[in-house]
Amino acid sequence: MSVKYTVSLTQEEQDKLLDLTKKGKNSARTFKKAQILLLANEGYTDSVIADMLMLGESTVHRTRQRYVEEGVELALSERPRKGRDKKLTPQTEAFLIATACSNPPTGHESWTMQLLADKLVSLELIDSISDETVRTTLKKIK
């Protein structure tokens, strides 16, 4: 099987990658990517590299592709991850904190995460919110 993206490392790149694999100061992802590039340079196929390093073949392919298209530095680096949009606006978050610091509703000794979540929904500040989101939001302010 032919490889679409052929890795041909310069001696300088090989030295740098070997150095990366010998120092424990890099992330596990960077370490694995350096290993991928070194093995690809030796002529191993994506499936063999994936088996050797216990990775998915697509990870090997993407690392190889990124090296060919963007160079060794970008092949080793992580692309930024967007993550999920925040559930609460800063104003809603401030209201949540203020509510948690206020007196609990009649019949309750203290605010629970679920009571706070229900309060935000009942005031139509948000369509829905879990008690876990309330908990993690309040935990951030400690």
CYANA upper distance limits for C-alpha pairs under 8 A (distance plus 0.5 A):
  3 VAL  CA     45 THR  CA      7.54
  3 VAL  CA     46 ASP  CA      8.47
  5 TYR  CA     61 HIS  CA      8.48
  5 TYR  CA     64 ARG  CA      6.63
  5 TYR  CA     65 GLN  CA      6.09
  5 TYR  CA     68 VAL  CA      6.83
  6 THR  CA     40 ALA  CA      8.08
  6 THR  CA     41 ASN  CA      8.24
  6 THR  CA     64 ARG  CA      7.80
  6 THR  CA     68 VAL  CA      7.63
  7 VAL  CA     37 LEU  CA      7.40
  7 VAL  CA     40 ALA  CA      6.38
  7 VAL  CA     41 ASN  CA      5.61
  7 VAL  CA     64 ARG  CA      7.05
  7 VAL  CA     67 TYR  CA      7.74
  7 VAL  CA     68 VAL  CA      7.15
  8 SER  CA     41 ASN  CA      6.05
  9 LEU  CA     13 GLU  CA      6.18
  9 LEU  CA     14 GLN  CA      6.47
  9 LEU  CA     38 LEU  CA      8.46
  9 LEU  CA     41 ASN  CA      6.73
 10 THR  CA     14 GLN  CA      6.68
 11 GLN  CA     15 ASP  CA      6.62
 12 GLU  CA     16 LYS  CA      6.70
 13 GLU  CA     17 LEU  CA      6.63
 13 GLU  CA     72 VAL  CA      7.88
 14 GLN  CA     18 LEU  CA      6.53
 14 GLN  CA     38 LEU  CA      7.40
 15 ASP  CA     19 ASP  CA      6.55
 16 LYS  CA     20 LEU  CA      6.71
 17 LEU  CA     21 THR  CA      6.83
 17 LEU  CA     34 ALA  CA      5.90
 17 LEU  CA     35 GLN  CA      8.09
 17 LEU  CA     38 LEU  CA      7.63
 18 LEU  CA     22 LYS  CA      6.93
 18 LEU  CA     34 ALA  CA      8.12
 18 LEU  CA     38 LEU  CA      8.32
 19 ASP  CA     23 LYS  CA      6.94
 20 LEU  CA     24 GLY  CA      8.38
 20 LEU  CA     26 ASN  CA      7.68
 20 LEU  CA     31 PHE  CA      7.18
 20 LEU  CA     34 ALA  CA      7.55
 21 THR  CA     31 PHE  CA      6.22
 21 THR  CA     34 ALA  CA      7.30
 21 THR  CA     35 GLN  CA      7.62
 26 ASN  CA     30 THR  CA      6.72
 26 ASN  CA     31 PHE  CA      6.92
 27 SER  CA     31 PHE  CA      6.77
 28 ALA  CA     32 LYS  CA      6.64
 29 ARG  CA     33 LYS  CA      6.63
 30 THR  CA     34 ALA  CA      6.65
 30 THR  CA     76 LEU  CA      5.96
 30 THR  CA     77 SER  CA      7.31
 31 PHE  CA     35 GLN  CA      6.83
 32 LYS  CA     36 ILE  CA      6.63
 32 LYS  CA     53 LEU  CA      8.07
 33 LYS  CA     37 LEU  CA      6.74
 33 LYS  CA     60 VAL  CA      8.39
 33 LYS  CA     63 THR  CA      7.05
 33 LYS  CA     75 ALA  CA      7.89
 33 LYS  CA     76 LEU  CA      6.31
 34 ALA  CA     38 LEU  CA      6.72
 34 ALA  CA     76 LEU  CA      7.23
 35 GLN  CA     39 LEU  CA      6.62
 36 ILE  CA     40 ALA  CA      6.46
 36 ILE  CA     49 ILE  CA      7.14
 36 ILE  CA     60 VAL  CA      6.86
 36 ILE  CA     63 THR  CA      7.85
 36 ILE  CA     64 ARG  CA      8.16
 37 LEU  CA     41 ASN  CA      6.50
 37 LEU  CA     63 THR  CA      7.97
 37 LEU  CA     64 ARG  CA      7.16
 38 LEU  CA     42 GLU  CA      7.02
 39 LEU  CA     43 GLY  CA      7.21
 39 LEU  CA     44 TYR  CA      6.41
 39 LEU  CA     49 ILE  CA      7.22
 40 ALA  CA     44 TYR  CA      5.69
 40 ALA  CA     45 THR  CA      7.29
 40 ALA  CA     46 ASP  CA      8.11
 40 ALA  CA     49 ILE  CA      7.95
 40 ALA  CA     64 ARG  CA      7.98
 44 TYR  CA     48 VAL  CA      6.71
 44 TYR  CA     49 ILE  CA      6.81
 45 THR  CA     49 ILE  CA      6.69
 46 ASP  CA     50 ALA  CA      6.47
 46 ASP  CA     57 GLU  CA      6.32
 46 ASP  CA     60 VAL  CA      6.28
 46 ASP  CA     61 HIS  CA      6.75
 47 SER  CA     51 ASP  CA      6.67
 47 SER  CA     57 GLU  CA      6.22
 48 VAL  CA     52 MET  CA      6.60
 49 ILE  CA     53 LEU  CA      6.57
 49 ILE  CA     55 LEU  CA      8.42
 49 ILE  CA     57 GLU  CA      8.37
 49 ILE  CA     60 VAL  CA      7.62
 50 ALA  CA     54 MET  CA      5.97
 50 ALA  CA     55 LEU  CA      5.16
 50 ALA  CA     56 GLY  CA      6.12
 50 ALA  CA     57 GLU  CA      5.75
 50 ALA  CA     59 THR  CA      8.50
 50 ALA  CA     60 VAL  CA      6.92
 51 ASP  CA     55 LEU  CA      7.11
 55 LEU  CA     59 THR  CA      7.27
 55 LEU  CA     60 VAL  CA      7.91
 56 GLY  CA     60 VAL  CA      7.31
 57 GLU  CA     61 HIS  CA      6.66
 58 SER  CA     62 ARG  CA      6.46
 59 THR  CA     63 THR  CA      6.64
 60 VAL  CA     64 ARG  CA      6.66
 61 HIS  CA     65 GLN  CA      6.53
 62 ARG  CA     66 ARG  CA      6.45
 63 THR  CA     67 TYR  CA      6.70
 63 THR  CA     75 ALA  CA      6.22
 63 THR  CA     76 LEU  CA      8.23
 64 ARG  CA     68 VAL  CA      6.91
 64 ARG  CA     75 ALA  CA      8.06
 65 GLN  CA     69 GLU  CA      6.59
 66 ARG  CA     70 GLU  CA      5.91
 66 ARG  CA     71 GLY  CA      7.31
 66 ARG  CA     72 VAL  CA      8.48
 66 ARG  CA     74 LEU  CA      7.50
 66 ARG  CA     75 ALA  CA      5.53
 67 TYR  CA     71 GLY  CA      4.98
 67 TYR  CA     72 VAL  CA      5.66
 67 TYR  CA     73 GLU  CA      8.47
 67 TYR  CA     74 LEU  CA      7.54
 67 TYR  CA     75 ALA  CA      5.32
 70 GLU  CA     74 LEU  CA      6.49
 70 GLU  CA     75 ALA  CA      7.35
 71 GLY  CA     75 ALA  CA      6.66
 72 VAL  CA     76 LEU  CA      6.76
 73 GLU  CA     77 SER  CA      6.89
 74 LEU  CA     78 GLU  CA      8.13
 87 LYS  CA    129 ILE  CA      8.26
 88 LEU  CA     92 THR  CA      6.20
 88 LEU  CA     93 GLU  CA      6.29
 88 LEU  CA    126 ILE  CA      8.28
 89 THR  CA     93 GLU  CA      6.56
 90 PRO  CA     94 ALA  CA      6.61
 91 GLN  CA     95 PHE  CA      6.73
 92 THR  CA     96 LEU  CA      6.63
 92 THR  CA    125 LEU  CA      7.24
 93 GLU  CA     97 ILE  CA      6.78
 93 GLU  CA    137 THR  CA      7.95
 94 ALA  CA     98 ALA  CA      6.65
 95 PHE  CA     99 THR  CA      6.51
 96 LEU  CA    100 ALA  CA      6.61
 96 LEU  CA    116 LEU  CA      7.64
 96 LEU  CA    120 LEU  CA      7.91
 96 LEU  CA    134 VAL  CA      8.45
 97 ILE  CA    101 CYS  CA      6.82
 97 ILE  CA    138 LEU  CA      7.27
 98 ALA  CA    102 SER  CA      6.82
 99 THR  CA    103 ASN  CA      8.34
 99 THR  CA    116 LEU  CA      7.98
100 ALA  CA    104 PRO  CA      8.36
100 ALA  CA    111 TRP  CA      6.84
100 ALA  CA    116 LEU  CA      7.53
103 ASN  CA    110 SER  CA      7.94
103 ASN  CA    111 TRP  CA      8.44
104 PRO  CA    108 HIS  CA      6.57
104 PRO  CA    109 GLU  CA      7.06
104 PRO  CA    110 SER  CA      5.61
104 PRO  CA    111 TRP  CA      5.72
105 PRO  CA    110 SER  CA      8.34
105 PRO  CA    111 TRP  CA      8.05
111 TRP  CA    115 LEU  CA      6.59
111 TRP  CA    116 LEU  CA      7.04
112 THR  CA    116 LEU  CA      6.78
113 MET  CA    117 ALA  CA      6.69
113 MET  CA    131 ASP  CA      5.39
113 MET  CA    132 GLU  CA      7.87
113 MET  CA    134 VAL  CA      6.52
113 MET  CA    135 ARG  CA      6.65
114 GLN  CA    118 ASP  CA      6.52
114 GLN  CA    130 SER  CA      7.88
114 GLN  CA    131 ASP  CA      5.39
115 LEU  CA    119 LYS  CA      6.59
116 LEU  CA    120 LEU  CA      6.93
116 LEU  CA    131 ASP  CA      8.11
116 LEU  CA    134 VAL  CA      7.71
117 ALA  CA    121 VAL  CA      6.95
117 ALA  CA    128 SER  CA      8.43
117 ALA  CA    129 ILE  CA      6.40
117 ALA  CA    130 SER  CA      6.81
117 ALA  CA    131 ASP  CA      6.22
117 ALA  CA    134 VAL  CA      6.92
118 ASP  CA    122 SER  CA      6.47
118 ASP  CA    129 ILE  CA      8.50
119 LYS  CA    123 LEU  CA      6.67
120 LEU  CA    124 GLU  CA      6.82
120 LEU  CA    125 LEU  CA      5.93
120 LEU  CA    126 ILE  CA      6.67
120 LEU  CA    129 ILE  CA      8.49
121 VAL  CA    125 LEU  CA      6.52
121 VAL  CA    126 ILE  CA      5.88
121 VAL  CA    127 ASP  CA      6.37
121 VAL  CA    128 SER  CA      6.44
121 VAL  CA    129 ILE  CA      7.83
129 ILE  CA    133 THR  CA      7.12
129 ILE  CA    134 VAL  CA      7.98
130 SER  CA    134 VAL  CA      7.09
131 ASP  CA    135 ARG  CA      6.65
132 GLU  CA    136 THR  CA      6.68
133 THR  CA    137 THR  CA      6.55
134 VAL  CA    138 LEU  CA      6.70
135 ARG  CA    139 LYS  CA      6.50
136 THR  CA    140 LYS  CA      6.85
137 THR  CA    141 ILE  CA      7.84
138 LEU  CA    142 LYS  CA      7.75
